[in-house]
Amino acid sequence: MTGVRGADSVYLALARELDASLITLDRQQLERGKMVATVRRP
């Protein structure tokens, strides 16, 4: 379990499915999302 919020998990799953990076300023997405997909700051 990554501990990400519900809506964040949708964005991360989509990024993973599309083999794309999730670009975000959200600290929680950046820290916890890297277990699921590539997550970067703009």
Secondary structure, 3 states (H helix, E strand, C coil): CCCCCHHHHHHHHHHHHCCCEEECCCHHHHHHHCCCCEEECC
